[in-house]
Amino acid sequence: MDYVYGPGRNHLFVPGPVNIPEPVIRAMNRNNEDYRAPAIPALTKTLLEDVKKLFKTTTGTPFIIPTTGTGAWESALTNTLSPGDTIVSFLIGQFSLLWIDQQQRLKFKVDVIESEWGQGANLDELASKLAADRTHTIKAVCIVHNETATGVTNNLAAVRKLLDDYNHPALLLVDGVSSICALDFRMDEWGIDVALTGSQKALSMPTGMGFICASPKALEASKTAQSARVFFDWNDYLKFYKIGTYWPYTPSIQMLYGLRAALDLIFEEGLDNVIARHSRLGKATRLAVEAWGLKNCTQKEEWHSDTVTAVVVPPYIDSSEIVRRAWKRYNLSLGLGLNKVAGKVFRIGHLGNLNELQLLGCLSGVEMVLKDVGYPVKLGSGVAAAATYLQNSTPMIPSRI
Ligand SMILES: *Cc1c(COP(=O)(O)O)cnc(C)c1O
């Protein structure tokens, strides 16, 4: 390992884990508490209510589980499905690939709809599968809202519409790990049955909390779902919800206070402002990429992601070298290209508690690295494109102007 110490702040621009804001860090710096004393259930009650707001659901039942996004996936699947059930799943990048692998290892029959990496979910193919499935053997449609490996955002409203058009009862299970709390996400309106995310992405917390919301239909399905589950069993949570103590096993006290602080920041800014901020930072990043003369891995504008941008490098450059050098020379952490796009793309994460000047710092670092590795870029070109857009469009925090 060629580790070298670097002074100053690390510029953390991987698409998760992301920066943790100071108020959240401070809120977590505290002693343990007895989680059966009245303070923790009282706190938990407000947390569960507020988490529902992030998912834009009033009818969903939230679960906060000590796990990561991967555990939240498992919770969604095992509580609603039985081994051998048919699932339709979209393969468009590394995270959808990993979820499909989990689905197969949990013994579901996975009907995979594959697209080229850089494209969104192929909804025409979903439409033909739904049309052909007159006997309703498809029990669930699983989709990653925002594919973090390629920077592709799928259209969930369109998926819902297809299910409705074909009057198909399949459950809609959505990975919102790099979207919820950063991109427009409407659990109730889009008829999502299970939505999930993890703490270290847009919520800007440490890793270790999974957030899952189940629709009434998903809860109903959990009553008959035969998949083996213990740690992730919703029913254990529901029992403790009923008696008002909320936790079937020990929660992380520090993370609960961290979550309170994180939610307070989000609601103080306003969830819709948070989403609008991501949209501005996403657009600014794409303008910089364009100014550098480089291509976005995402092949169509409708799929552009406002939380992560995967930048395609010319064939004579190894994108891993860019990531290595960014960290070593500039203390800038960028995301690697994963699997099929390894060496071909690097990723800029622009999600979570982040502002314009932080992003411009990152873009400036990327320019220097690009030049270092032999790509002919004019220093300042991407920064200028991004800054011009940011300065001239609606400010990030309207109330501050
Ligand atoms: C990060 C990520 C995951 C995996 O989450 P872990 O917390 O690493 O288990 C799953 N899906 C998406 C879209 C992600 O971005």
The ligand as an ORCA input file, in Angstrom:
! r2SCAN-3c Opt
* xyz 0 1
  C     -24.298      1.751     -1.676
  C     -25.414      1.066     -2.356
  C     -25.879     -0.198     -1.950
  C     -25.182     -1.036     -0.923
  O     -25.253     -0.512      0.318
  P     -24.289     -1.006      1.492
  O     -24.643     -0.039      2.557
  O     -22.881     -0.891      1.009
  O     -24.667     -2.404      1.825
  C     -26.992     -0.721     -2.575
  N     -27.606     -0.067     -3.564
  C     -27.179      1.124     -3.997
  C     -27.917      1.796     -5.105
  C     -26.080      1.733     -3.417
  O     -25.659      2.926     -3.868
*
